[in-house]
Amino acid sequence: MDGTYHELGHWSGHPSRLARTFGKRFGDKAYAFEELVAEQVSARICYELGLPADLHESHASYIAHWLDILKSDKTAIITAAAKADQAFNLLAAYSGYESEPAEEAHEEAPVPAYA
């Protein structure tokens, strides 16, 4: 099922949504970066829903490209994570999902002082 979540990650990058730059072909940096973002979206969805995030044989073909990006740009992982977070939040808004439950108002008990 996480393949579907990966594709939802790509869906979120459409120009009418978050307008991420997609690469033109497998192996170019923009393509590899978008794949990294989509995979992080998939992992986040699986985590939030308590589902297994299995690695597949197809992931191996992307790893070398991801490593190239990460080696050439030390901020790439932060940028990809931020874009994946934006995508997750967009998808969550569509579904009504809240990753952090709303805090309920409650009285706090006094903390006892110890000598």
C-alpha positions as CSV (number, residue, x, y, z in Angstrom):
1,M,0.0,0.0,0.0
2,D,2.9,2.4,0.5
3,G,3.3,2.6,-3.3
4,T,-0.1,4.4,-3.3
5,Y,1.2,6.8,-0.6
6,H,4.4,7.4,-2.6
7,E,2.2,8.3,-5.6
8,L,0.1,10.6,-3.3
9,G,3.4,12.3,-2.5
10,H,3.9,13.0,-6.2
11,W,0.3,14.1,-6.6
12,S,0.9,16.8,-3.9
13,G,3.6,18.4,-6.0
14,H,1.3,19.2,-9.0
15,P,1.5,22.9,-10.0
16,S,-2.1,23.4,-8.8
17,R,-1.1,22.2,-5.3
18,L,2.5,22.6,-3.9
19,A,4.1,23.2,-7.3
20,R,7.3,21.2,-6.8
21,T,9.8,20.9,-9.7
22,F,9.8,17.4,-11.2
23,G,12.7,16.0,-13.2
24,K,12.4,15.1,-16.8
25,R,13.9,11.6,-16.6
26,F,15.1,9.0,-14.2
27,G,18.5,9.9,-12.9
28,D,18.5,13.6,-13.2
29,K,18.8,15.5,-9.9
30,A,15.3,17.0,-9.9
31,Y,13.8,13.6,-10.6
32,A,15.8,12.0,-7.8
33,F,15.0,14.7,-5.4
34,E,11.2,14.4,-6.1
35,E,11.5,10.6,-5.6
36,L,13.2,11.3,-2.2
37,V,10.4,13.6,-1.2
38,A,7.7,11.2,-2.3
39,E,9.3,8.4,-0.4
40,Q,9.5,10.5,2.7
41,V,5.8,11.3,2.3
42,S,5.0,7.6,2.1
43,A,7.1,6.8,5.2
44,R,5.3,9.6,7.1
45,I,1.9,8.4,6.1
46,C,2.8,4.8,7.2
47,Y,4.2,6.1,10.5
48,E,1.2,8.2,11.3
49,L,-1.3,5.4,10.5
50,G,0.8,2.7,12.2
51,L,1.4,0.8,9.0
52,P,4.5,-1.0,8.0
53,A,6.8,0.9,5.6
54,D,8.3,-1.9,3.7
55,L,11.3,-1.4,1.4
56,H,10.9,-2.9,-2.1
57,E,13.3,-4.1,-4.7
58,S,12.5,-1.0,-6.8
59,H,14.0,1.3,-4.1
60,A,17.5,0.0,-4.8
61,S,17.5,1.8,-8.2
62,Y,16.9,5.1,-6.5
63,I,19.4,4.9,-3.6
64,A,22.5,5.8,-5.7
65,H,20.8,8.9,-7.0
66,W,19.7,9.9,-3.6
67,L,23.2,9.5,-2.3
68,D,24.6,11.7,-5.1
69,I,22.2,14.4,-4.1
70,L,22.9,14.1,-0.4
71,K,26.6,14.1,-0.9
72,S,26.6,17.2,-3.2
73,D,24.2,19.2,-1.1
74,K,24.4,18.9,2.7
75,T,21.0,20.7,3.1
76,A,19.2,18.4,0.7
77,I,17.8,16.1,3.3
78,I,16.4,19.0,5.3
79,T,14.9,20.5,2.2
80,A,13.4,17.2,1.2
81,A,12.0,16.6,4.7
82,A,10.4,20.1,4.7
83,K,8.8,19.5,1.3
84,A,7.6,16.1,2.5
85,D,6.1,17.7,5.6
86,Q,4.3,20.3,3.4
87,A,3.0,17.4,1.3
88,F,1.9,15.4,4.3
89,N,0.1,18.5,5.7
90,L,-1.7,19.1,2.4
91,L,-2.8,15.4,2.3
92,A,-3.9,15.5,5.9
93,A,-5.9,18.7,5.3
94,Y,-7.8,16.9,2.4
95,S,-8.6,14.0,4.7
96,G,-9.3,15.8,7.9
97,Y,-6.5,13.9,9.7
98,E,-4.8,15.6,12.6
99,S,-1.4,14.2,13.4
100,E,-1.3,15.9,16.8
101,P,-4.5,15.6,18.8
102,A,-6.0,18.9,20.0
103,E,-5.1,19.6,23.5
104,E,-8.0,19.6,25.9
105,A,-8.3,22.3,28.5
106,H,-7.6,20.9,31.9
107,E,-6.6,22.1,35.3
108,E,-3.1,21.4,36.3
109,A,-2.5,19.9,39.7
110,P,0.0,21.8,41.8
111,V,3.4,20.3,41.9
112,P,4.4,19.4,45.4
113,A,7.6,21.0,46.8
114,Y,10.2,18.7,48.2
115,A,12.9,19.7,50.6
